[in-house]
Amino acid sequence: MSALTPAPSFIVADDHPMVRDALALALRAAFPKAEVALAGTLDEASAAIAARPDVDLVILDLDMPGMQGLAGVSALRASYPSAPLVIVSATRNPAAMRQVVEMGAAGFIPKSAPMEEIIASVRAVMRGEIVLPP
């Protein structure tokens, strides 16, 4: 990032505080001056996107209050079609991974991935790539 590039903004939406905090710390380390908003439910994630319509990336857990799995992804896409979205989840279901991308998410990152891999995936998504586990 050059001095002219504004610091990226992220929304980390996960119902587990430890996961949220770890992702926020990693993002702030990888993207100095990054703005990171935290959410623990689908409603909180929606409010955070509404407050930051130009957010660079929403990192969203599939399994948190209000999500109802893919229904929550669908609801967020309908309300905020331009918000860049990547799913971070513990699910290993390849069909769900494909489905979130078909629904407009920029990818799927397994929670089991090492933090360096998660950050590399975030960087790839921010470059416009679609990320999926092998």
N, C-alpha and C positions, 0 to 999 in steps of 0.2 A: 504494500500500500504506500502510495506517495503521500506527501504532506497535503496534497490537494484532495485526496480521497477521504471522505468522511468516515469516521469509525462506524463499523457495521452495528446494526441493532438486531437483537435476537429475542425471541420469547421461548422460554423453556417451560413446557407444560407436562408435568408428571406429578402424580399424587404422592410419591415417596420423596420426602424432603432430602434425604441423603443423595438420591439420584439427581434431583434438581440442582442441589448445591454443587455436586461433583461436576455436572455438565457446565454449570455457570462458571465455576473456577477454571475449568479447562478452556472454555471459550474466551474468558478474559485473558488467560495466559497466551492463547494462540492468536488472539486479535486484540492487541493493546488498545485501550480506550473504548472497547466494545461496550455497548449499552445492553444489559441483559435484564429482561423482565421475567418474573417467575409466576407460574400459575399451577394450581393443584387440582382444578376441575375443568370440565368443558366450559362452564359459564365464565370462570376466571380467564380462561384462554381467549374466549370470545371478547370479553371486556378489554383484555390486553391488546388484542388486534384492533379493536375499535379505537382505542386510545393511540395506537401507533399504526395507522393505515399504510405507512411506507416502510414497515418492518422488512429487514433483509431476509430473515428466515424464522419460521415457526418450527420448533422441534417438539413434536407431539407424541405422547404415549397413547397407545390404543386402549389401554386398560386402566382407566381412571374414572372417577365419578362423573356421570353424565354422558360418557362417550358411547356406551352401548356398542362398542367395537366400531365397525365400519360406518354405522349410522352417524356417529359423531364426526367422522371425517367428511361424510356427505353433507352434514349440516354446516360445517365450517366452510366447505367449498362453496355451498350455495350462498352463504352470508358474505364471504370474503373471497370471491373467485380469484383475485389477483395476489393474495397473500401467499408467498412461497412457503411450502410446507414439506417437511420431511418427517417420517414416522420413525420413532425409536421405540422398539418393543421387544419383549422377551419371547413373543410367539415365534415358532419355527415353521409356520404354515406357509409354504410357497404360494398357494392360491391367494392367501390374504396379502402377501407381499406384492403379487402381480396386481391384485385388485386395487390397492391403494394408489399405485402408479396410474392405473386406468382411470381412477377417480380424480387425478390431477396432482397427486403428491409427487415431489421431485425425487422420491426414493424411500428406501426402507433400510434402517440401520439396526442390526441386532444389539440389544443391550449387553449381550455376552462379548461383544467386540472390545478389544483393548482401546483405551482412551485415544491413543495415537491414531488408530484406525477410524474411530468416530470423528475425530477432528479432520482427518484426511477426507472423509466422506462429506463432511460439512463444507470444506473448501471446494470439493468437486461440485457439489450442488450449487454453491455460490458462483461457480464458473458456468453454470447452465447445464451441467451433466445430470443424468439420471443415475442414482446409485442403488444397487441391489446386491445382497450377499451372493457369493458364488454358488 
